[in-house]
Amino acid sequence: MNIITPKPLIKGDIIGLVSPSSSLRPGVIDAGVHFLKDLGFKLKSGNHIN
């Protein structure tokens, strides 16, 4: 079996945010968004992110 390893994310990459099972508390989402933006990533929110 061959192991496929993806390339590491780099600053400027886009990360998609989804919540397929249920919505999250707004504070949790905000904290995660700020953390990822501070690392230099761009974010795209799915339809069900509050």
Number of C-alpha atoms within 10 A of each C-alpha: 3 4 5 6 6 6 6 6 10 10 12 12 12 13 14 10 16 15 13 10 7 9 12 12 10 11 9 9 15 11 10 13 17 12 12 14 14 11 12 14 18 15 15 12 13 12 10 13 16 13
